[in-house]
Amino acid sequence: MLRIVLAAVHLIALGLGLGAVLSRGSALREPLAHGALRRVFRFDAMWGIAAALWLSTGLWRYLGATEKATAYYDGNHLFLTKIALFVAIIGLEIWPMITLIRWRGALGRGKAAEAVVDVRAARRIARISHIEAALIVVMVFLATAMARGFG
């Protein structure tokens, strides 16, 4: 039963994260008034929760050998590519995460959205969000191939 629950939560986190990061990117392309920024922050929080679930269930499945032995994953080049893409997503996410935390804090201190948000930075975060979404899709293809015995 644990295998099923971990796999299900892992997949739900994937769907939640993909939707959240795409929505965050799309919301950042809108005029960033106070309401739009609230949506950006909500999507960003969902993206963070999804990433934490995705990482924790993935590590549990990998280290706990709930699906296959850890050695299977260590020797599977598709798995290693998938992990490299996940690390790339984390690397891409550092600057947007810090920037959005700063914006959220400034708004919380009562500053106006127009004074807080840099439109060029918002567009850059939107672009990064869509790149991250594309990498997630590639990871899904890699995971699908792994599930069918490739790698």
CNS distance restraints for C-alpha pairs under 8 A (distance, minus, plus):
assign (resid   1 and name CA) (resid   5 and name CA) 6.36 0.50 0.50
assign (resid   2 and name CA) (resid   6 and name CA) 6.04 0.50 0.50
assign (resid   2 and name CA) (resid  66 and name CA) 7.78 0.50 0.50
assign (resid   3 and name CA) (resid   7 and name CA) 6.04 0.50 0.50
assign (resid   3 and name CA) (resid  61 and name CA) 7.77 0.50 0.50
assign (resid   3 and name CA) (resid  66 and name CA) 5.73 0.50 0.50
assign (resid   3 and name CA) (resid  67 and name CA) 6.69 0.50 0.50
assign (resid   4 and name CA) (resid   8 and name CA) 5.97 0.50 0.50
assign (resid   5 and name CA) (resid   9 and name CA) 6.06 0.50 0.50
assign (resid   6 and name CA) (resid  10 and name CA) 5.97 0.50 0.50
assign (resid   6 and name CA) (resid  57 and name CA) 5.83 0.50 0.50
assign (resid   6 and name CA) (resid  60 and name CA) 7.94 0.50 0.50
assign (resid   6 and name CA) (resid  61 and name CA) 7.06 0.50 0.50
assign (resid   7 and name CA) (resid  11 and name CA) 6.21 0.50 0.50
assign (resid   7 and name CA) (resid  57 and name CA) 7.61 0.50 0.50
assign (resid   7 and name CA) (resid  61 and name CA) 7.98 0.50 0.50
assign (resid   8 and name CA) (resid  12 and name CA) 6.06 0.50 0.50
assign (resid   9 and name CA) (resid  13 and name CA) 5.96 0.50 0.50
assign (resid   9 and name CA) (resid  53 and name CA) 7.39 0.50 0.50
assign (resid   9 and name CA) (resid  54 and name CA) 7.76 0.50 0.50
assign (resid   9 and name CA) (resid  57 and name CA) 7.14 0.50 0.50
assign (resid  10 and name CA) (resid  14 and name CA) 6.28 0.50 0.50
assign (resid  10 and name CA) (resid  53 and name CA) 6.81 0.50 0.50
assign (resid  10 and name CA) (resid  54 and name CA) 5.29 0.50 0.50
assign (resid  10 and name CA) (resid  57 and name CA) 5.69 0.50 0.50
assign (resid  10 and name CA) (resid  58 and name CA) 6.74 0.50 0.50
assign (resid  11 and name CA) (resid  15 and name CA) 6.35 0.50 0.50
assign (resid  11 and name CA) (resid  54 and name CA) 7.90 0.50 0.50
assign (resid  12 and name CA) (resid  16 and name CA) 6.06 0.50 0.50
assign (resid  13 and name CA) (resid  17 and name CA) 5.83 0.50 0.50
assign (resid  13 and name CA) (resid  50 and name CA) 4.69 0.50 0.50
assign (resid  13 and name CA) (resid  51 and name CA) 7.06 0.50 0.50
assign (resid  13 and name CA) (resid  53 and name CA) 5.96 0.50 0.50
assign (resid  13 and name CA) (resid  54 and name CA) 5.47 0.50 0.50
assign (resid  14 and name CA) (resid  18 and name CA) 6.04 0.50 0.50
assign (resid  14 and name CA) (resid  50 and name CA) 6.78 0.50 0.50
assign (resid  14 and name CA) (resid  51 and name CA) 7.90 0.50 0.50
assign (resid  14 and name CA) (resid  54 and name CA) 6.52 0.50 0.50
assign (resid  15 and name CA) (resid  19 and name CA) 6.14 0.50 0.50
assign (resid  16 and name CA) (resid  20 and name CA) 5.99 0.50 0.50
assign (resid  16 and name CA) (resid  46 and name CA) 7.21 0.50 0.50
assign (resid  16 and name CA) (resid  47 and name CA) 7.23 0.50 0.50
assign (resid  16 and name CA) (resid  50 and name CA) 6.03 0.50 0.50
assign (resid  17 and name CA) (resid  21 and name CA) 5.98 0.50 0.50
assign (resid  17 and name CA) (resid  46 and name CA) 6.80 0.50 0.50
assign (resid  17 and name CA) (resid  47 and name CA) 4.83 0.50 0.50
assign (resid  17 and name CA) (resid  48 and name CA) 7.77 0.50 0.50
assign (resid  17 and name CA) (resid  49 and name CA) 7.93 0.50 0.50
assign (resid  17 and name CA) (resid  50 and name CA) 4.91 0.50 0.50
assign (resid  17 and name CA) (resid  51 and name CA) 6.53 0.50 0.50
assign (resid  18 and name CA) (resid  22 and name CA) 6.16 0.50 0.50
assign (resid  18 and name CA) (resid  47 and name CA) 7.72 0.50 0.50
assign (resid  18 and name CA) (resid 133 and name CA) 5.84 0.50 0.50
assign (resid  18 and name CA) (resid 136 and name CA) 7.01 0.50 0.50
assign (resid  19 and name CA) (resid  23 and name CA) 5.99 0.50 0.50
assign (resid  20 and name CA) (resid  24 and name CA) 5.94 0.50 0.50
assign (resid  20 and name CA) (resid  43 and name CA) 4.95 0.50 0.50
assign (resid  20 and name CA) (resid  44 and name CA) 6.76 0.50 0.50
assign (resid  20 and name CA) (resid  46 and name CA) 5.94 0.50 0.50
assign (resid  20 and name CA) (resid  47 and name CA) 5.19 0.50 0.50
assign (resid  21 and name CA) (resid  25 and name CA) 6.16 0.50 0.50
assign (resid  21 and name CA) (resid  43 and name CA) 6.79 0.50 0.50
assign (resid  21 and name CA) (resid  44 and name CA) 6.95 0.50 0.50
assign (resid  21 and name CA) (resid  47 and name CA) 5.83 0.50 0.50
assign (resid  21 and name CA) (resid 129 and name CA) 5.59 0.50 0.50
assign (resid  21 and name CA) (resid 130 and name CA) 7.22 0.50 0.50
assign (resid  21 and name CA) (resid 132 and name CA) 7.54 0.50 0.50
assign (resid  21 and name CA) (resid 133 and name CA) 6.50 0.50 0.50
assign (resid  22 and name CA) (resid  26 and name CA) 6.20 0.50 0.50
assign (resid  22 and name CA) (resid 129 and name CA) 6.35 0.50 0.50
assign (resid  22 and name CA) (resid 130 and name CA) 6.00 0.50 0.50
assign (resid  22 and name CA) (resid 133 and name CA) 6.36 0.50 0.50
assign (resid  23 and name CA) (resid  27 and name CA) 5.97 0.50 0.50
assign (resid  23 and name CA) (resid  40 and name CA) 7.79 0.50 0.50
assign (resid  23 and name CA) (resid  43 and name CA) 6.43 0.50 0.50
assign (resid  24 and name CA) (resid  28 and name CA) 6.18 0.50 0.50
assign (resid  24 and name CA) (resid  39 and name CA) 7.59 0.50 0.50
assign (resid  24 and name CA) (resid  40 and name CA) 5.15 0.50 0.50
assign (resid  24 and name CA) (resid  41 and name CA) 7.86 0.50 0.50
assign (resid  24 and name CA) (resid  43 and name CA) 5.24 0.50 0.50
assign (resid  24 and name CA) (resid  44 and name CA) 6.21 0.50 0.50
assign (resid  24 and name CA) (resid 126 and name CA) 7.02 0.50 0.50
assign (resid  24 and name CA) (resid 129 and name CA) 7.08 0.50 0.50
assign (resid  25 and name CA) (resid  29 and name CA) 6.73 0.50 0.50
assign (resid  25 and name CA) (resid 125 and name CA) 6.82 0.50 0.50
assign (resid  25 and name CA) (resid 126 and name CA) 3.85 0.50 0.50
assign (resid  25 and name CA) (resid 127 and name CA) 6.76 0.50 0.50
assign (resid  25 and name CA) (resid 128 and name CA) 7.79 0.50 0.50
assign (resid  25 and name CA) (resid 129 and name CA) 5.18 0.50 0.50
assign (resid  25 and name CA) (resid 130 and name CA) 6.21 0.50 0.50
assign (resid  26 and name CA) (resid  30 and name CA) 7.09 0.50 0.50
assign (resid  26 and name CA) (resid 126 and name CA) 6.57 0.50 0.50
assign (resid  27 and name CA) (resid  36 and name CA) 6.52 0.50 0.50
assign (resid  27 and name CA) (resid  37 and name CA) 7.84 0.50 0.50
assign (resid  27 and name CA) (resid  39 and name CA) 6.97 0.50 0.50
assign (resid  27 and name CA) (resid  40 and name CA) 5.85 0.50 0.50
assign (resid  27 and name CA) (resid 126 and name CA) 7.96 0.50 0.50
assign (resid  28 and name CA) (resid  32 and name CA) 6.93 0.50 0.50
assign (resid  28 and name CA) (resid  36 and name CA) 7.78 0.50 0.50
assign (resid  28 and name CA) (resid  37 and name CA) 7.80 0.50 0.50
assign (resid  28 and name CA) (resid  40 and name CA) 6.61 0.50 0.50
assign (resid  28 and name CA) (resid 122 and name CA) 5.57 0.50 0.50
assign (resid  28 and name CA) (resid 123 and name CA) 6.38 0.50 0.50
assign (resid  28 and name CA) (resid 125 and name CA) 7.42 0.50 0.50
assign (resid  28 and name CA) (resid 126 and name CA) 5.61 0.50 0.50
assign (resid  29 and name CA) (resid 122 and name CA) 7.18 0.50 0.50
assign (resid  29 and name CA) (resid 123 and name CA) 6.08 0.50 0.50
assign (resid  29 and name CA) (resid 126 and name CA) 6.59 0.50 0.50
assign (resid  30 and name CA) (resid  36 and name CA) 7.23 0.50 0.50
assign (resid  31 and name CA) (resid  36 and name CA) 7.24 0.50 0.50
assign (resid  32 and name CA) (resid  36 and name CA) 5.31 0.50 0.50
assign (resid  32 and name CA) (resid  37 and name CA) 5.80 0.50 0.50
assign (resid  32 and name CA) (resid 113 and name CA) 7.12 0.50 0.50
assign (resid  32 and name CA) (resid 114 and name CA) 7.60 0.50 0.50
assign (resid  32 and name CA) (resid 117 and name CA) 7.51 0.50 0.50
assign (resid  33 and name CA) (resid  37 and name CA) 6.30 0.50 0.50
assign (resid  33 and name CA) (resid 113 and name CA) 5.93 0.50 0.50
assign (resid  33 and name CA) (resid 114 and name CA) 7.11 0.50 0.50
assign (resid  34 and name CA) (resid  38 and name CA) 6.35 0.50 0.50
assign (resid  34 and name CA) (resid 112 and name CA) 7.78 0.50 0.50
assign (resid  34 and name CA) (resid 113 and name CA) 5.65 0.50 0.50
assign (resid  35 and name CA) (resid  39 and name CA) 6.53 0.50 0.50
assign (resid  36 and name CA) (resid  40 and name CA) 6.27 0.50 0.50
assign (resid  37 and name CA) (resid  41 and name CA) 6.13 0.50 0.50
assign (resid  37 and name CA) (resid 113 and name CA) 7.72 0.50 0.50
assign (resid  38 and name CA) (resid  42 and name CA) 6.13 0.50 0.50
assign (resid  39 and name CA) (resid  43 and name CA) 6.10 0.50 0.50
assign (resid  40 and name CA) (resid  44 and name CA) 5.98 0.50 0.50
assign (resid  41 and name CA) (resid  45 and name CA) 6.07 0.50 0.50
assign (resid  41 and name CA) (resid 100 and name CA) 7.40 0.50 0.50
assign (resid  41 and name CA) (resid 104 and name CA) 7.36 0.50 0.50
assign (resid  42 and name CA) (resid  46 and name CA) 6.30 0.50 0.50
assign (resid  43 and name CA) (resid  47 and name CA) 6.09 0.50 0.50
assign (resid  44 and name CA) (resid  48 and name CA) 6.22 0.50 0.50
assign (resid  45 and name CA) (resid  49 and name CA) 6.20 0.50 0.50
assign (resid  46 and name CA) (resid  50 and name CA) 5.99 0.50 0.50
assign (resid  47 and name CA) (resid  51 and name CA) 6.08 0.50 0.50
assign (resid  48 and name CA) (resid  52 and name CA) 6.20 0.50 0.50
assign (resid  49 and name CA) (resid  53 and name CA) 6.20 0.50 0.50
assign (resid  50 and name CA) (resid  54 and name CA) 5.89 0.50 0.50
assign (resid  51 and name CA) (resid  55 and name CA) 5.96 0.50 0.50
assign (resid  52 and name CA) (resid  56 and name CA) 6.00 0.50 0.50
assign (resid  53 and name CA) (resid  57 and name CA) 5.91 0.50 0.50
assign (resid  54 and name CA) (resid  58 and name CA) 5.85 0.50 0.50
assign (resid  55 and name CA) (resid  59 and name CA) 5.98 0.50 0.50
assign (resid  56 and name CA) (resid  60 and name CA) 6.08 0.50 0.50
assign (resid  57 and name CA) (resid  61 and name CA) 6.04 0.50 0.50
assign (resid  58 and name CA) (resid  62 and name CA) 6.04 0.50 0.50
assign (resid  59 and name CA) (resid  63 and name CA) 5.75 0.50 0.50
assign (resid  59 and name CA) (resid  64 and name CA) 7.71 0.50 0.50
assign (resid  60 and name CA) (resid  64 and name CA) 5.22 0.50 0.50
assign (resid  60 and name CA) (resid  65 and name CA) 7.70 0.50 0.50
assign (resid  60 and name CA) (resid  66 and name CA) 7.74 0.50 0.50
assign (resid  61 and name CA) (resid  65 and name CA) 5.67 0.50 0.50
assign (resid  61 and name CA) (resid  66 and name CA) 5.20 0.50 0.50
assign (resid  61 and name CA) (resid  67 and name CA) 6.47 0.50 0.50
assign (resid  62 and name CA) (resid  66 and name CA) 7.21 0.50 0.50
assign (resid  62 and name CA) (resid  67 and name CA) 7.79 0.50 0.50
assign (resid  62 and name CA) (resid  68 and name CA) 7.78 0.50 0.50
assign (resid  62 and name CA) (resid  69 and name CA) 7.68 0.50 0.50
assign (resid  62 and name CA) (resid  70 and name CA) 5.79 0.50 0.50
assign (resid  62 and name CA) (resid  73 and name CA) 7.40 0.50 0.50
assign (resid  63 and name CA) (resid  70 and name CA) 6.16 0.50 0.50
assign (resid  64 and name CA) (resid  70 and name CA) 7.81 0.50 0.50
assign (resid  65 and name CA) (resid  69 and name CA) 4.79 0.50 0.50
assign (resid  65 and name CA) (resid  70 and name CA) 5.69 0.50 0.50
assign (resid  68 and name CA) (resid  72 and name CA) 6.45 0.50 0.50
assign (resid  68 and name CA) (resid  73 and name CA) 7.61 0.50 0.50
assign (resid  69 and name CA) (resid  73 and name CA) 7.14 0.50 0.50
assign (resid  70 and name CA) (resid  74 and name CA) 6.25 0.50 0.50
assign (resid  71 and name CA) (resid  75 and name CA) 6.22 0.50 0.50
assign (resid  72 and name CA) (resid  76 and name CA) 6.29 0.50 0.50
assign (resid  73 and name CA) (resid  79 and name CA) 6.03 0.50 0.50
assign (resid  73 and name CA) (resid  80 and name CA) 7.59 0.50 0.50
assign (resid  74 and name CA) (resid  79 and name CA) 7.56 0.50 0.50
assign (resid  74 and name CA) (resid  80 and name CA) 7.14 0.50 0.50
assign (resid  76 and name CA) (resid  80 and name CA) 6.38 0.50 0.50
assign (resid  76 and name CA) (resid 151 and name CA) 4.91 0.50 0.50
assign (resid  77 and name CA) (resid  81 and name CA) 6.08 0.50 0.50
assign (resid  77 and name CA) (resid 151 and name CA) 5.36 0.50 0.50
assign (resid  78 and name CA) (resid  82 and name CA) 6.10 0.50 0.50
assign (resid  78 and name CA) (resid 142 and name CA) 5.88 0.50 0.50
assign (resid  78 and name CA) (resid 143 and name CA) 7.61 0.50 0.50
assign (resid  78 and name CA) (resid 145 and name CA) 7.88 0.50 0.50
assign (resid  78 and name CA) (resid 146 and name CA) 6.70 0.50 0.50
assign (resid  78 and name CA) (resid 150 and name CA) 7.60 0.50 0.50
assign (resid  78 and name CA) (resid 151 and name CA) 5.08 0.50 0.50
assign (resid  79 and name CA) (resid  83 and name CA) 6.20 0.50 0.50
assign (resid  79 and name CA) (resid 142 and name CA) 7.26 0.50 0.50
assign (resid  79 and name CA) (resid 143 and name CA) 7.32 0.50 0.50
assign (resid  79 and name CA) (resid 146 and name CA) 7.28 0.50 0.50
assign (resid  79 and name CA) (resid 151 and name CA) 7.43 0.50 0.50
assign (resid  80 and name CA) (resid  84 and name CA) 6.14 0.50 0.50
assign (resid  81 and name CA) (resid  85 and name CA) 6.21 0.50 0.50
assign (resid  81 and name CA) (resid 142 and name CA) 7.95 0.50 0.50
assign (resid  82 and name CA) (resid  86 and name CA) 6.30 0.50 0.50
assign (resid  82 and name CA) (resid 139 and name CA) 5.39 0.50 0.50
assign (resid  82 and name CA) (resid 142 and name CA) 6.49 0.50 0.50
assign (resid  82 and name CA) (resid 143 and name CA) 7.50 0.50 0.50
assign (resid  83 and name CA) (resid  87 and name CA) 6.19 0.50 0.50
assign (resid  84 and name CA) (resid  88 and name CA) 6.16 0.50 0.50
assign (resid  85 and name CA) (resid  89 and name CA) 6.20 0.50 0.50
assign (resid  85 and name CA) (resid 135 and name CA) 6.50 0.50 0.50
assign (resid  85 and name CA) (resid 136 and name CA) 7.89 0.50 0.50
assign (resid  85 and name CA) (resid 139 and name CA) 7.10 0.50 0.50
assign (resid  86 and name CA) (resid  90 and name CA) 6.31 0.50 0.50
assign (resid  86 and name CA) (resid 135 and name CA) 7.98 0.50 0.50
assign (resid  86 and name CA) (resid 136 and name CA) 7.87 0.50 0.50
assign (resid  87 and name CA) (resid  91 and name CA) 6.14 0.50 0.50
assign (resid  88 and name CA) (resid  92 and name CA) 6.06 0.50 0.50
assign (resid  89 and name CA) (resid  93 and name CA) 6.05 0.50 0.50
assign (resid  89 and name CA) (resid 132 and name CA) 5.67 0.50 0.50
assign (resid  89 and name CA) (resid 135 and name CA) 7.34 0.50 0.50
assign (resid  90 and name CA) (resid  94 and name CA) 6.50 0.50 0.50
assign (resid  92 and name CA) (resid  96 and name CA) 7.75 0.50 0.50
assign (resid  92 and name CA) (resid 128 and name CA) 6.84 0.50 0.50
assign (resid  92 and name CA) (resid 132 and name CA) 7.49 0.50 0.50
assign (resid  93 and name CA) (resid  97 and name CA) 5.90 0.50 0.50
assign (resid  93 and name CA) (resid 128 and name CA) 7.71 0.50 0.50
assign (resid  94 and name CA) (resid  98 and name CA) 6.28 0.50 0.50
assign (resid  95 and name CA) (resid  99 and name CA) 6.04 0.50 0.50
assign (resid  96 and name CA) (resid 100 and name CA) 5.96 0.50 0.50
assign (resid  96 and name CA) (resid 125 and name CA) 5.69 0.50 0.50
assign (resid  97 and name CA) (resid 101 and name CA) 6.12 0.50 0.50
assign (resid  98 and name CA) (resid 102 and name CA) 6.26 0.50 0.50
assign (resid  99 and name CA) (resid 103 and name CA) 6.26 0.50 0.50
assign (resid 100 and name CA) (resid 104 and name CA) 5.98 0.50 0.50
assign (resid 101 and name CA) (resid 105 and name CA) 6.14 0.50 0.50
assign (resid 102 and name CA) (resid 106 and name CA) 6.16 0.50 0.50
assign (resid 103 and name CA) (resid 107 and name CA) 6.16 0.50 0.50
assign (resid 103 and name CA) (resid 116 and name CA) 6.00 0.50 0.50
assign (resid 103 and name CA) (resid 117 and name CA) 6.73 0.50 0.50
assign (resid 104 and name CA) (resid 108 and name CA) 6.09 0.50 0.50
assign (resid 105 and name CA) (resid 109 and name CA) 6.33 0.50 0.50
assign (resid 106 and name CA) (resid 110 and name CA) 6.73 0.50 0.50
assign (resid 106 and name CA) (resid 111 and name CA) 5.78 0.50 0.50
assign (resid 106 and name CA) (resid 116 and name CA) 6.61 0.50 0.50
assign (resid 107 and name CA) (resid 111 and name CA) 4.96 0.50 0.50
assign (resid 107 and name CA) (resid 112 and name CA) 6.53 0.50 0.50
assign (resid 107 and name CA) (resid 113 and name CA) 6.66 0.50 0.50
assign (resid 107 and name CA) (resid 116 and name CA) 7.15 0.50 0.50
assign (resid 111 and name CA) (resid 115 and name CA) 6.68 0.50 0.50
assign (resid 111 and name CA) (resid 116 and name CA) 6.80 0.50 0.50
assign (resid 112 and name CA) (resid 116 and name CA) 6.45 0.50 0.50
assign (resid 113 and name CA) (resid 117 and name CA) 5.99 0.50 0.50
assign (resid 117 and name CA) (resid 121 and name CA) 7.74 0.50 0.50
assign (resid 117 and name CA) (resid 122 and name CA) 7.24 0.50 0.50
assign (resid 118 and name CA) (resid 122 and name CA) 6.22 0.50 0.50
assign (resid 119 and name CA) (resid 123 and name CA) 6.23 0.50 0.50
assign (resid 120 and name CA) (resid 124 and name CA) 6.16 0.50 0.50
assign (resid 121 and name CA) (resid 125 and name CA) 6.11 0.50 0.50
assign (resid 122 and name CA) (resid 126 and name CA) 6.14 0.50 0.50
assign (resid 123 and name CA) (resid 127 and name CA) 6.19 0.50 0.50
assign (resid 124 and name CA) (resid 128 and name CA) 6.19 0.50 0.50
assign (resid 125 and name CA) (resid 129 and name CA) 5.96 0.50 0.50
assign (resid 126 and name CA) (resid 130 and name CA) 6.35 0.50 0.50
assign (resid 127 and name CA) (resid 131 and name CA) 6.29 0.50 0.50
assign (resid 128 and name CA) (resid 132 and name CA) 6.13 0.50 0.50
assign (resid 129 and name CA) (resid 133 and name CA) 6.25 0.50 0.50
assign (resid 130 and name CA) (resid 134 and name CA) 6.27 0.50 0.50
assign (resid 131 and name CA) (resid 135 and name CA) 6.31 0.50 0.50
assign (resid 132 and name CA) (resid 136 and name CA) 6.26 0.50 0.50
assign (resid 133 and name CA) (resid 137 and name CA) 6.38 0.50 0.50
assign (resid 134 and name CA) (resid 138 and name CA) 6.41 0.50 0.50
assign (resid 135 and name CA) (resid 139 and name CA) 6.21 0.50 0.50
assign (resid 136 and name CA) (resid 140 and name CA) 6.32 0.50 0.50
assign (resid 137 and name CA) (resid 141 and name CA) 6.55 0.50 0.50
assign (resid 138 and name CA) (resid 142 and name CA) 6.33 0.50 0.50
assign (resid 139 and name CA) (resid 143 and name CA) 6.07 0.50 0.50
assign (resid 140 and name CA) (resid 144 and name CA) 6.04 0.50 0.50
assign (resid 141 and name CA) (resid 145 and name CA) 6.21 0.50 0.50
assign (resid 142 and name CA) (resid 146 and name CA) 6.19 0.50 0.50
assign (resid 143 and name CA) (resid 147 and name CA) 6.13 0.50 0.50
assign (resid 144 and name CA) (resid 148 and name CA) 6.50 0.50 0.50
assign (resid 145 and name CA) (resid 149 and name CA) 6.61 0.50 0.50
assign (resid 145 and name CA) (resid 150 and name CA) 5.42 0.50 0.50
assign (resid 145 and name CA) (resid 151 and name CA) 7.54 0.50 0.50
assign (resid 146 and name CA) (resid 150 and name CA) 4.93 0.50 0.50
assign (resid 146 and name CA) (resid 151 and name CA) 6.11 0.50 0.50
